[in-house]
Amino acid sequence: IYTPFFMIRNISGTEGLAYHWANLIRVFGSLRVSDCYGPIPFSKIGTGSDFAVAYDDMPTLYNAMFEQLDLAIAGLKEAAGGGAVSSLLQEVDYIYQGDMNKWVKFANTLKLRMAMRLVNVEPQLAQRKAEEAVNDPAGVISDPSEAAWSTFIPGGNSFHKVNVLWNEGRVSADLTSYMNGYSDPRLPLYADPAPGSSSGEIVGARSGVFHYNILKSETTNYSYPKVTAQSKLLSISASESWFSRAEGALRGWNMGGTAKELYEEGVRVSMKERGAEIGNYLESTAVPAAYMALDNSSYSAAAVSTICPKYDESASFDTNLERIIVQKWLGNFPNGWESWADFRRTGFPKWFPVVNNLSSVGVTSARGMRRLPFPQSEFNTNEANVKAAQLMLDGPDNSATDLWWAKKN
């Protein structure tokens, strides 16, 4: 993130369209890094190019990221002259081709994403920032034409590399359990029939299947994601903001509609985004299907949830929160990163426990990894500061320690 950011900052003098665009990307990338590790260097990164700087604890980090994001939003609006397409960025923008109206929507949706992280630890700040994002006249991403898909794929789509070229992954059994149970019209657009299924079913592989030989049937017989080397990469889906707004409305926030209205629009937008026919999906009371493994029956399992697509205004808060988060997850495919964050802060979606838990540090099969430990490269180049950051974790520097905001399930 920082090498090109420093270059743009130094050339621009922290002014103009290119700087504010770069600062937005800096916040977007920093959130993803923090989602992985927790505390990271951000506010104390100075005017030079020295990477050996102190970390922010997470409350400080979020306040600083919100501050910089607000500056970026204001700067983009001003520098772009009301949201015109920028000829300066048109050729180098692999997402929106210089359309600043869409970048401001992207920035507001990022603010909404960040706000949802904080619902359990800073609920007042979360509500304020979410309402700012949704009620900004520029709006948030709401239509498939505004979704952030990147065509910058040097070396080819990474999901295609891992799953197809390297033969190291498959669609998950969690996904196919829910979507097969729902007869979800998006599923055949997400995944191919399993090579090991005699009836052409789409069957995912259980997480945590440990194998020594990647040619074993435990992987090769299961469904590949429907992806090519040229497939675009998803940053923010069109449906994400609708489901975040639905969750906010469920919590009593001003999100521009009821939880039911926003949830149902999220499902409609997701279907439209993927080119699927919605049919009577919003009235469906179908539930996730039991999982039947193709070769090893010990991997088979009963469904872990009874949630259905149809919204029920008489249901409990947790039931409708689960419904919203499940559809947010399905709409975000293949952006598992965002679903990992939602799972850690809400406990939803409910997923099968991993088959083989190889953790030696206390990661449980049900809760899964909570973070990644700080990388060795930081101890090599920024030792004093990363050791200070370890004390900010409220637990050991390992993958079983919860992040500040992620302690729900």
Summary of the structure (lengths in Angstrom):
residues: 409
radius of gyration: 21.5
end to end distance: 31.4
largest distance: 62.7
contacts: 1322
relative contact order: 0.11
helix: 46%
strand: 4%
